[in-house]
Every structure is written in C-alpha cells, then in structure tokens.
Amino acid sequence: MSDSNVPGMPPRNAPQPLLSERVRAAFEEQIDQAIGVHESWMVDLTRATETGISALSIEVVASAEECAIGRWLAEGIPPALRSTVLYARSKMRHAAFHEAAARVLTLAFARDPAARAALKAGGFFADTARELRATLDAWREHARA
C-alpha cells in the first residue's frame, strides 16, 4: 500500500500546510488576542463618547505601532506571510482604524455628538472597525488553510 492510500495520510504529492500545527495554533491564539484588543478599543471609545474622558491620549490612539495589533503585525506574522496581499491589507486597515479612532477620540473630548454617531452602524469608525475585524477573521481562515 502506498503512502497515498494510507487512511489519514495525505498523498505524497499533496501540498504541505503553510504553517506547522504548533505554529498554526500559536498563530490562531495571537489572532484571538488581536481580536480581543480590537474589541477593548471599541469599549474604551464608546466610554469616551459617553463621558468625554479617556485614559488614552489622542497621540497614543493615533499610533498604529503602539498597540498589541501593531506589534503583532510587526513581529507575530511569520516572515513567509509578510509578502501576502492579506498582510498588506491588514497593515492598511489597521492604520485606518487608528486614524479613525483618533478622530473619534478628538470628537469625544470636544463632546461632539458626531463621536457617538461614528460608532453606530454606518458611522466612519464602525465601518473601519468592521473592515479590520474582517481582516483579522481572514487571518484565522488563512492559518487553517
């Protein structure tokens, strides 16, 4: 019986997974953590729109490199995946997320009602956050491929 006929064994010419099982599991955990960070930003910004107060400065919020997702994109993505379209899209959407978050925080500090509107469905921040989340979900699917 050849290897290709052994139950549970891939055929000899089957493509090898891009990531080993151990690396894939660690990568998925990093994605889950990134999604958690993304969700905590949403909570913090919502609170700021309600109170006009945030422990974060606009400068910190505007910096895509300072947050956990930024560090994950810079250090946690395996080098083999950094040349993908998904990686480029992730960097772009993550930067847009920070730009939009800083804009919301600026409006929140000014007690401008536009800050709350930005977080609602169809608002500029909600749309940007949804796109970033979709990109993070795409990483999970990519890791499982």
Backbone as a chain_set.jsonl record, in Angstrom:
{"seq": "MSDSNVPGMPPRNAPQPLLSERVRAAFEEQIDQAIGVHESWMVDLTRATETGISALSIEVVASAEECAIGRWLAEGIPPALRSTVLYARSKMRHAAFHEAAARVLTLAFARDPAARAALKAGGFFADTARELRATLDAWREHARA", "coords": {"N": [[0.85, -1.169, 0.0], [0.67, 2.129, -0.936], [1.861, 5.324, 0.383], [-0.069, 7.187, -0.272], [-2.421, 5.859, -0.085], [-2.9, 5.244, 2.533], [-5.052, 5.473, 5.205], [-5.809, 8.633, 6.599], [-3.387, 9.738, 5.97], [-1.843, 12.175, 3.953], [-1.72, 12.307, 0.361], [1.376, 11.615, -1.339], [2.11, 13.698, -3.051], [0.663, 15.801, -2.117], [0.052, 19.217, -1.254], [2.05, 20.778, 1.218], [1.072, 21.983, 4.448], [1.084, 25.522, 5.055], [1.802, 26.426, 7.574], [3.14, 24.821, 10.44], [1.466, 22.558, 12.709], [1.853, 23.313, 15.393], [2.837, 25.956, 15.139], [0.669, 27.057, 13.792], [-1.366, 26.838, 15.74], [-0.366, 28.561, 17.734], [-0.355, 30.895, 16.258], [-3.088, 31.238, 15.718], [-3.932, 31.733, 18.318], [-2.678, 34.182, 18.769], [-4.124, 35.707, 16.933], [-6.673, 35.584, 18.076], [-6.126, 37.018, 20.422], [-5.538, 39.499, 19.28], [-8.033, 40.153, 18.23], [-9.441, 40.401, 20.621], [-8.164, 42.656, 21.688], [-8.916, 44.517, 19.782], [-11.677, 44.578, 20.27], [-11.658, 45.621, 22.877], [-10.78, 48.206, 22.411], [-13.014, 49.222, 21.166], [-14.833, 49.301, 23.297], [-13.537, 51.121, 25.03], [-13.542, 53.449, 23.442], [-16.279, 53.844, 23.144], [-17.0, 54.426, 25.784], [-15.562, 56.8, 26.083], [-16.947, 58.444, 24.303], [-19.274, 58.726, 25.659], [-18.585, 59.938, 28.056], [-16.647, 61.85, 27.603], [-14.135, 61.512, 28.487], [-10.99, 59.874, 28.618], [-8.441, 57.553, 29.355], [-6.497, 57.352, 27.553], [-4.397, 59.124, 25.308], [-4.872, 61.247, 22.445], [-2.689, 61.128, 20.761], [-1.483, 58.657, 21.42], [-3.539, 56.895, 20.714], [-3.653, 57.405, 17.992], [-1.368, 56.203, 17.043], [-0.431, 53.515, 15.249], [1.546, 51.679, 15.709], [1.919, 51.362, 18.4], [0.087, 49.712, 19.685], [-1.165, 46.409, 20.623], [-2.017, 44.964, 18.365], [-0.628, 46.234, 16.323], [2.002, 45.614, 17.086], [1.806, 42.853, 16.843], [1.39, 42.601, 14.073], [3.858, 43.559, 13.225], [5.7, 41.835, 14.445], [4.61, 39.295, 14.973], [3.627, 38.007, 12.737], [4.437, 35.387, 10.663], [7.451, 35.422, 8.731], [7.149, 34.353, 6.117], [4.578, 35.016, 5.472], [4.434, 37.713, 5.225], [4.598, 38.862, 2.746], [2.181, 38.682, 1.583], [-1.019, 39.588, 0.115], [-2.987, 39.797, 2.022], [-1.554, 40.517, 4.308], [-0.612, 43.09, 3.589], [-3.093, 44.367, 3.284], [-4.002, 44.159, 5.894], [-2.182, 45.767, 7.321], [-2.817, 48.243, 6.176], [-5.564, 48.543, 6.836], [-5.413, 48.458, 9.593], [-3.926, 50.756, 10.175], [-5.776, 52.639, 9.23], [-7.819, 52.168, 11.062], [-6.68, 53.149, 13.446], [-6.364, 55.838, 12.751], [-9.058, 56.561, 12.422], [-9.977, 56.009, 15.018], [-8.559, 57.896, 16.524], [-9.705, 60.171, 15.517], [-12.347, 59.856, 16.43], [-11.876, 59.983, 19.198], [-10.916, 62.582, 19.436], [-13.254, 63.99, 18.74], [-14.861, 63.074, 20.838], [-13.585, 64.13, 23.118], [-14.177, 66.763, 22.665], [-16.791, 66.696, 23.15], [-18.537, 66.329, 21.077], [-21.407, 65.325, 19.357], [-21.052, 63.867, 17.067], [-19.134, 62.003, 17.571], [-20.34, 59.813, 18.869], [-22.068, 59.059, 16.824], [-20.244, 58.135, 14.963], [-19.592, 55.645, 15.914], [-21.801, 54.078, 15.55], [-23.663, 51.748, 13.471], [-22.799, 52.1, 10.124], [-21.438, 54.424, 10.632], [-18.335, 56.259, 10.361], [-16.235, 55.214, 11.958], [-17.272, 52.741, 12.845], [-17.508, 51.362, 10.425], [-14.824, 51.224, 9.633], [-13.744, 49.747, 11.758], [-15.165, 47.371, 11.448], [-14.137, 46.488, 9.006], [-11.444, 46.035, 9.717], [-11.795, 43.995, 11.604], [-12.853, 42.006, 9.935], [-10.599, 41.495, 8.441], [-8.892, 40.449, 10.393], [-10.332, 38.131, 10.973], [-10.009, 36.887, 8.504], [-7.317, 36.247, 8.642], [-7.417, 34.187, 10.495], [-8.775, 32.225, 9.037], [-6.908, 31.894, 6.99], [-4.796, 30.82, 8.415], [-5.794, 28.336, 9.006], [-5.877, 27.092, 6.6]], "CA": [[0.0, 0.0, 0.0], [1.472, 3.353, -0.988], [1.517, 6.337, 1.37], [-1.255, 7.931, -0.682], [-3.605, 5.063, 0.211], [-2.995, 5.012, 3.965], [-6.044, 6.381, 5.781], [-5.284, 9.688, 7.466], [-2.126, 10.263, 5.434], [-2.044, 12.874, 2.687], [-0.959, 11.742, -0.756], [2.76, 12.072, -1.379], [2.242, 14.959, -3.781], [-0.24, 16.813, -1.541], [0.789, 20.397, -0.771], [2.285, 20.83, 2.655], [0.475, 23.178, 5.042], [1.985, 26.655, 5.15], [2.258, 26.512, 8.952], [3.064, 23.573, 11.191], [0.338, 22.554, 13.653], [2.246, 24.097, 16.572], [2.892, 27.362, 14.746], [-0.7, 27.445, 13.477], [-2.103, 27.011, 16.999], [0.133, 29.793, 18.353], [-0.788, 31.983, 15.399], [-4.512, 31.448, 15.98], [-4.033, 32.361, 19.643], [-2.327, 35.593, 18.574], [-5.26, 36.324, 16.248], [-7.722, 35.757, 19.097], [-5.716, 38.132, 21.283], [-5.69, 40.727, 18.498], [-9.473, 40.439, 18.189], [-9.785, 40.886, 21.957], [-7.665, 44.032, 21.781], [-9.807, 45.286, 18.9], [-12.945, 44.758, 20.98], [-11.465, 46.511, 24.026], [-10.732, 49.568, 21.875], [-14.403, 49.633, 20.919], [-15.405, 49.62, 24.612], [-12.909, 52.353, 25.505], [-14.02, 54.585, 22.658], [-17.683, 54.063, 23.491], [-16.982, 55.105, 27.078], [-15.089, 58.172, 25.87], [-18.007, 59.23, 23.66], [-20.32, 58.955, 26.664], [-18.108, 60.738, 29.186], [-15.677, 62.872, 27.208], [-12.902, 61.229, 29.23], [-10.281, 58.647, 28.282], [-7.089, 57.47, 29.901], [-5.597, 57.377, 26.409], [-4.274, 60.402, 24.607], [-5.107, 61.169, 21.0], [-1.424, 60.733, 20.14], [-1.31, 57.21, 21.604], [-4.573, 56.227, 19.917], [-3.325, 57.587, 16.577], [-0.175, 55.432, 16.681], [-0.716, 52.115, 14.924], [2.657, 50.826, 16.145], [1.957, 51.273, 19.857], [-0.884, 48.771, 20.244], [-0.852, 44.979, 20.506], [-2.207, 44.51, 16.979], [0.513, 46.765, 15.574], [3.184, 44.797, 17.416], [1.576, 41.533, 16.251], [1.65, 42.7, 12.635], [5.289, 43.773, 13.018], [6.557, 40.777, 14.991], [3.962, 37.999, 15.127], [3.312, 37.392, 11.456], [5.605, 34.67, 10.142], [8.047, 36.095, 7.567], [6.616, 33.825, 4.851], [3.258, 35.591, 5.211], [4.511, 39.182, 5.15], [4.529, 39.313, 1.351], [0.842, 38.402, 1.066], [-1.985, 40.676, -0.013], [-3.67, 39.888, 3.309], [-0.697, 41.281, 5.216], [-0.666, 44.495, 3.16], [-4.441, 44.844, 3.615], [-4.067, 44.266, 7.358], [-1.434, 46.967, 7.723], [-3.572, 49.408, 5.735], [-6.792, 48.664, 7.62], [-5.042, 48.743, 10.968], [-3.584, 52.182, 10.213], [-7.041, 53.375, 9.083], [-8.513, 52.012, 12.336], [-6.09, 54.092, 14.401], [-6.707, 57.187, 12.304], [-10.474, 56.772, 12.749], [-10.113, 56.025, 16.483], [-8.073, 59.2, 16.99], [-10.732, 61.153, 15.135], [-13.454, 59.685, 17.381], [-11.449, 60.481, 20.499], [-10.892, 64.048, 19.322], [-14.655, 64.422, 18.819], [-15.363, 62.758, 22.185], [-13.044, 65.127, 24.043], [-14.891, 68.023, 22.398], [-18.205, 66.402, 23.461], [-19.26, 66.453, 19.821], [-22.279, 64.161, 19.144], [-20.564, 63.092, 15.921], [-18.318, 60.892, 18.086], [-21.237, 58.668, 19.064], [-22.567, 58.651, 15.506], [-19.171, 57.405, 14.287], [-19.552, 54.267, 16.418], [-23.019, 53.366, 15.161], [-23.629, 51.115, 12.153], [-22.731, 53.083, 9.053], [-20.535, 55.507, 11.011], [-16.995, 56.057, 9.797], [-15.42, 54.327, 12.785], [-17.874, 51.402, 12.822], [-17.143, 50.727, 9.153], [-13.386, 50.945, 9.668], [-13.551, 48.66, 12.72], [-15.706, 46.149, 10.834], [-13.167, 46.042, 7.993], [-10.285, 45.471, 10.407], [-12.208, 42.717, 12.181], [-12.946, 41.05, 8.828], [-9.227, 41.14, 8.085], [-8.405, 39.539, 11.444], [-11.006, 36.846, 10.727], [-9.377, 36.286, 7.324], [-6.07, 35.632, 9.103], [-7.755, 32.91, 11.12], [-9.066, 31.287, 7.942], [-5.647, 31.653, 6.308], [-3.993, 29.925, 9.268], [-6.4, 27.0, 8.975], [-5.786, 26.542, 5.241]], "C": [[0.9, 1.237, 0.0], [1.008, 4.32, 0.084], [0.211, 7.039, 1.027], [-2.535, 7.16, -0.385], [-3.784, 4.775, 1.694], [-4.014, 5.994, 4.545], [-5.394, 7.382, 6.731], [-3.987, 10.3, 6.997], [-2.409, 10.993, 4.129], [-1.267, 12.179, 1.578], [0.444, 12.346, -0.788], [2.911, 13.438, -2.047], [1.307, 16.05, -3.246], [0.576, 18.007, -1.062], [0.913, 20.365, 0.744], [1.613, 22.077, 3.22], [1.522, 24.269, 5.188], [2.595, 26.759, 6.544], [2.164, 25.142, 9.607], [1.903, 23.676, 12.179], [0.649, 23.408, 14.884], [2.253, 25.585, 16.261], [1.484, 27.873, 14.455], [-1.499, 27.715, 14.744], [-1.67, 28.304, 17.698], [-0.336, 31.012, 17.563], [-2.265, 32.286, 15.621], [-4.732, 32.096, 17.35], [-3.7, 33.852, 19.548], [-3.471, 36.341, 17.89], [-6.39, 36.578, 17.247], [-7.385, 36.912, 20.035], [-5.875, 39.46, 20.561], [-7.156, 41.129, 18.413], [-9.935, 40.966, 19.54], [-9.345, 42.33, 22.159], [-8.564, 44.957, 20.966], [-11.128, 45.582, 19.615], [-12.792, 45.681, 22.188], [-11.352, 47.973, 23.582], [-12.147, 50.094, 21.661], [-15.061, 50.058, 22.239], [-14.845, 50.946, 25.114], [-13.412, 53.578, 24.741], [-15.482, 54.879, 22.944], [-17.772, 54.829, 24.798], [-16.553, 56.568, 26.916], [-16.168, 59.03, 25.21], [-19.125, 59.557, 24.643], [-19.886, 59.946, 27.742], [-17.222, 61.914, 28.8], [-14.323, 62.677, 27.859], [-12.311, 59.904, 28.724], [-8.909, 58.693, 28.927], [-6.056, 57.548, 28.779], [-5.559, 58.767, 25.795], [-4.555, 60.179, 23.125], [-3.842, 60.689, 20.295], [-1.193, 59.226, 20.255], [-2.3, 56.451, 20.73], [-4.225, 56.299, 18.433], [-2.168, 56.706, 16.115], [-0.496, 53.956, 16.485], [0.372, 51.168, 15.432], [2.661, 50.569, 17.644], [1.055, 50.19, 20.434], [-0.464, 47.319, 19.982], [-1.012, 44.475, 19.075], [-1.05, 45.005, 16.118], [1.777, 45.967, 15.825], [3.039, 43.398, 16.817], [1.863, 41.567, 14.752], [3.146, 42.841, 12.353], [6.135, 42.569, 13.407], [5.938, 39.382, 14.979], [3.618, 37.285, 13.836], [4.557, 36.669, 10.955], [6.143, 35.349, 8.875], [7.476, 35.623, 6.231], [5.276, 34.449, 4.482], [3.289, 37.107, 5.028], [4.468, 39.724, 3.725], [3.137, 39.102, 0.756], [-0.005, 39.671, 0.961], [-2.696, 40.876, 1.322], [-2.848, 40.703, 4.31], [-0.747, 42.772, 4.867], [-2.023, 45.106, 3.508], [-4.573, 45.054, 5.118], [-3.359, 45.517, 7.851], [-2.231, 48.223, 7.374], [-4.82, 49.614, 6.596], [-6.503, 48.979, 9.083], [-4.678, 50.22, 11.121], [-4.852, 53.033, 10.103], [-7.851, 53.313, 10.375], [-7.998, 53.031, 13.348], [-6.4, 55.536, 14.03], [-8.158, 57.506, 12.676], [-10.679, 56.851, 14.264], [-9.644, 57.363, 17.054], [-9.083, 60.299, 16.657], [-11.922, 61.08, 16.087], [-13.073, 60.272, 18.739], [-11.38, 62.015, 20.512], [-12.308, 64.604, 19.449], [-15.216, 64.187, 20.22], [-14.864, 63.774, 23.202], [-13.741, 66.481, 23.878], [-16.385, 67.891, 22.707], [-19.092, 66.596, 22.239], [-20.103, 65.193, 19.615], [-21.853, 63.307, 17.949], [-19.703, 61.904, 16.37], [-19.178, 59.649, 18.269], [-21.757, 58.141, 17.734], [-21.523, 57.83, 14.759], [-19.124, 55.941, 14.694], [-20.763, 53.442, 15.997], [-22.856, 52.762, 13.77], [-23.703, 52.177, 11.067], [-21.852, 54.271, 9.371], [-19.124, 55.215, 10.53], [-16.136, 55.124, 10.645], [-15.962, 52.903, 12.763], [-17.483, 50.666, 11.546], [-15.665, 50.337, 9.137], [-13.094, 49.771, 10.602], [-14.04, 47.333, 12.149], [-14.731, 45.598, 9.797], [-11.923, 45.436, 8.636], [-10.633, 44.112, 10.989], [-12.313, 41.65, 11.095], [-11.554, 40.59, 8.401], [-8.631, 40.19, 9.121], [-9.045, 38.162, 11.301], [-10.398, 36.131, 9.521], [-8.039, 35.649, 7.682], [-6.346, 34.269, 9.72], [-8.013, 31.854, 10.036], [-7.78, 30.913, 7.195], [-4.789, 30.661, 7.103], [-4.513, 28.495, 9.199], [-6.254, 26.326, 7.612], [-4.62, 25.575, 5.102]], "O": [[1.787, 1.367, 0.844], [-0.085, 4.178, 0.632], [-0.534, 7.442, 1.921], [-3.623, 7.734, -0.426], [-4.75, 4.111, 2.07], [-3.862, 7.207, 4.397], [-4.548, 7.028, 7.551], [-3.528, 11.289, 7.57], [-3.142, 10.48, 3.283], [-0.256, 11.53, 1.844], [0.659, 13.461, -0.314], [3.754, 14.239, -1.643], [1.178, 17.108, -3.861], [1.67, 17.835, -0.525], [-0.015, 19.971, 1.451], [1.58, 23.115, 2.56], [2.699, 23.987, 5.415], [3.759, 27.131, 6.691], [1.221, 24.391, 9.358], [1.415, 24.773, 12.45], [-0.215, 24.146, 15.358], [1.731, 26.385, 17.037], [1.14, 28.994, 14.828], [-2.228, 28.704, 14.821], [-2.511, 29.054, 18.195], [-0.676, 32.042, 18.145], [-2.657, 33.45, 15.703], [-5.63, 32.923, 17.507], [-4.362, 34.682, 20.172], [-3.752, 37.488, 18.235], [-6.989, 37.654, 17.259], [-8.263, 37.695, 20.4], [-6.301, 40.445, 21.164], [-7.485, 42.311, 18.513], [-10.744, 41.892, 19.593], [-10.077, 43.132, 22.738], [-8.924, 46.045, 21.415], [-11.63, 46.705, 19.566], [-13.706, 46.447, 22.493], [-11.783, 48.874, 24.302], [-12.44, 51.257, 21.937], [-15.766, 51.066, 22.283], [-15.6, 51.801, 25.576], [-13.675, 54.622, 25.338], [-15.884, 56.042, 22.982], [-18.541, 55.783, 24.906], [-17.121, 57.461, 27.544], [-16.292, 60.215, 25.521], [-19.837, 60.548, 24.478], [-20.702, 60.697, 28.276], [-17.061, 62.86, 29.572], [-13.462, 63.555, 27.799], [-13.036, 58.95, 28.443], [-8.294, 59.754, 29.028], [-4.875, 57.783, 29.034], [-6.559, 59.484, 25.768], [-4.48, 59.056, 22.626], [-3.92, 59.924, 19.333], [-0.755, 58.59, 19.295], [-1.934, 55.473, 20.079], [-4.479, 55.348, 17.694], [-2.006, 56.485, 14.915], [-0.795, 53.241, 17.441], [0.128, 49.969, 15.569], [3.336, 49.653, 18.111], [1.25, 49.787, 21.581], [0.466, 47.051, 19.222], [-0.225, 43.644, 18.622], [-0.547, 44.264, 15.273], [2.534, 45.676, 14.899], [4.015, 42.819, 16.341], [2.507, 40.662, 14.222], [3.647, 42.309, 11.363], [7.164, 42.302, 12.786], [6.664, 38.388, 14.977], [3.348, 36.085, 13.841], [5.619, 37.279, 10.836], [5.361, 35.801, 8.038], [7.336, 36.424, 5.307], [4.875, 34.418, 3.318], [2.267, 37.713, 4.708], [4.315, 40.93, 3.527], [2.934, 39.317, -0.439], [0.256, 40.677, 1.621], [-2.977, 42.01, 1.709], [-3.404, 41.492, 5.074], [-0.906, 43.614, 5.751], [-2.089, 46.242, 3.978], [-5.189, 46.024, 5.56], [-3.88, 46.239, 8.701], [-2.314, 49.155, 8.175], [-5.099, 50.73, 7.033], [-7.271, 49.69, 9.732], [-5.08, 50.861, 12.092], [-4.987, 54.036, 10.803], [-8.5, 54.291, 10.747], [-8.782, 53.696, 14.025], [-6.667, 56.361, 14.903], [-8.451, 58.589, 13.183], [-11.466, 57.668, 14.741], [-10.269, 57.9, 17.969], [-9.279, 61.236, 17.431], [-12.448, 62.111, 16.507], [-13.869, 60.981, 19.355], [-11.748, 62.652, 21.499], [-12.539, 65.57, 20.176], [-15.967, 65.018, 20.732], [-15.628, 64.231, 24.052], [-13.875, 67.242, 24.836], [-17.148, 68.844, 22.548], [-20.256, 66.98, 22.357], [-19.565, 64.088, 19.69], [-22.256, 62.149, 17.838], [-19.562, 60.922, 15.641], [-18.784, 58.554, 17.867], [-21.873, 56.932, 17.537], [-21.875, 56.925, 14.002], [-18.674, 55.092, 13.925], [-20.733, 52.214, 16.089], [-22.017, 53.207, 12.987], [-24.572, 53.049, 11.096], [-21.542, 55.06, 8.479], [-18.76, 54.058, 10.317], [-15.381, 54.321, 10.097], [-15.185, 51.952, 12.67], [-17.162, 49.478, 11.585], [-15.306, 49.251, 8.682], [-12.289, 48.9, 10.273], [-13.406, 46.296, 12.342], [-14.523, 44.387, 9.716], [-11.405, 44.43, 8.151], [-9.845, 43.172, 10.879], [-11.906, 40.509, 11.312], [-11.36, 39.429, 8.042], [-7.941, 39.234, 8.765], [-8.379, 37.143, 11.485], [-10.286, 34.905, 9.518], [-7.661, 34.631, 7.102], [-5.602, 33.313, 9.497], [-7.519, 30.729, 10.123], [-7.589, 29.757, 6.817], [-4.145, 29.781, 6.533], [-3.738, 27.546, 9.322], [-6.482, 25.123, 7.486], [-4.4, 25.023, 4.024]]}, "num_chains": 1, "name": "protein.A"}
